[in-house]
Amino acid sequence: SKQEIKMRKIDSTKVRPLKSEQLLRIEGHDFALRPGFGGSPIPVGIDVQVESIDSISEVDMDFTMTLYLRHYWKDERLSFHSNKNKSMTFDGRLIKKIWVPDVFFVHSKRSFIHDTIVENVMLRVYPDGNVLFSLRITVSAMCFMDFSRFPLDRQNCSLELESYAYNEDNLMLYWKHGNKSLSTDEHISLSQFFIEEFSASSGLAFYSSTGWYNRLFINFALRRHIFFFVLQSYFPAMLMVMLSWVSFWIDRRAVPARVSLGVTTVLTMSTVMTGVSASMPQVSYIKAVDVYLWTSFLFVFLSVIEYAAVNYLTTTEERKQLKQRGKASGMYSIDAVQAMAFDGCFHDMDVDMDLTAFSDCCEENETRARAASVSYVDTARIKRKRSLKGSVGRIILENNHVIDKYSRIIFPSVYIAFNFFYWGL
């Protein structure tokens, strides 16, 4: 309508902008070829700002990093006239129409350019043809880890950048500002690692079919936090080993107590070892944590074997004593092994119950024998009660086998020496 045409004429703020393609003369050049095609290799500078290290996986042997990747090069085909010598900034829609370096991440598993809310790509062109191309990328790459000292290990990982199509005769990839080309966020932190160092380096990579390529390295050194593994693995293992030593102070006749304690500690150590192995890659070499846990398991297992030896020697010794004493005339005593079958405990020879003997003597002698037997049993019970009330600890120490006495010293001493050697390496 005439009114709409009139309103458009009045609105002088709406000016049809000049297309960027026309300003940069994109249509007049073939951007399928690199700048300076046929001449010397084009230098492409790189600088990187690491935003975060998102995760490090020991099982998959990889790491995930988010970074800002910036490229610098000069393409005279994009030069333009500017009175104020100001650059022009574009988003990702112009990238597909011009030449950009084909940098990729070597040994990467997954990578993507962030696209929220729009694609995180920026292109800045200066009047003289210098170009800044910036991307925000998250990449997951391989890290070849050595777990021989796990969890006391230090890992060195690197993210490698390289041109895919252009070898060193066509493209020269280099760090734009030398060692200062790599910067990191001050708040980067990891739950299980302490980042000791970030560094940038460069080198060459050779491929038999295509030649030599420039390669850039983002190196970072990691040291593992040990406190988590102390709480989850080492401390429980220490407690189980020390708990197994309790059996050395338990009476050797208390078979159920010592056997159940030994079996419980062995099973608990097996659970701890299984939990640690489940969170680790299935490597073919021995790790430091395996040495510690298997040694702790050996100490717990030997404590069970120690009681088996004590039990066997005790049984053998008491059988020999019974054979030496023989059977008293007219009296039959309960064998210690048979008594153990009823209550699971050995019994002192001094307090074994004597069965009432059948005698062919006269009634008067039989009455006297019964009176003497009752008096003997009562006296034995009184002595036992007094001894238990007076010094329970002394009775336990006296009733322990000589192997137990040596084990109380040898087991803790060897285990402490092992810990000093292990943590000192």
Protein Blocks (a to p, Z undefined) as FASTA:
>chain_A
ZZlmmmmmmmmmbccdddfklmnommlpcfkbcehihiacdddddddddfbdfbacfklo
paddddddddddddfklgccdfklpacdddfklmmmmccdfddcehiabdcddfbfbdcd
dddddfkopacddddddddddddddfklpckbccddddddddfklcfkloccddfklmml
pccdfkbccfkbccfbdcddddddddfknopcddddddddddddfklmmmmmmmmmmmmm
mmmmmmmmpcfklmmlmmmmmmmmmmmmmmmmmmmmmmpccdfbdcfklmmmmmmmmmmm
mmmmmmmmmmmmmmmmmmmmmmmnopaehiacddfklmmmmnopacdfklcccdddddfb
dfklmmmmmmmmmmmmmmmmmmmmmmmmmmmmlmmmmmpcfklmmmmmmmmmmmmmmmmm
mmmZZ
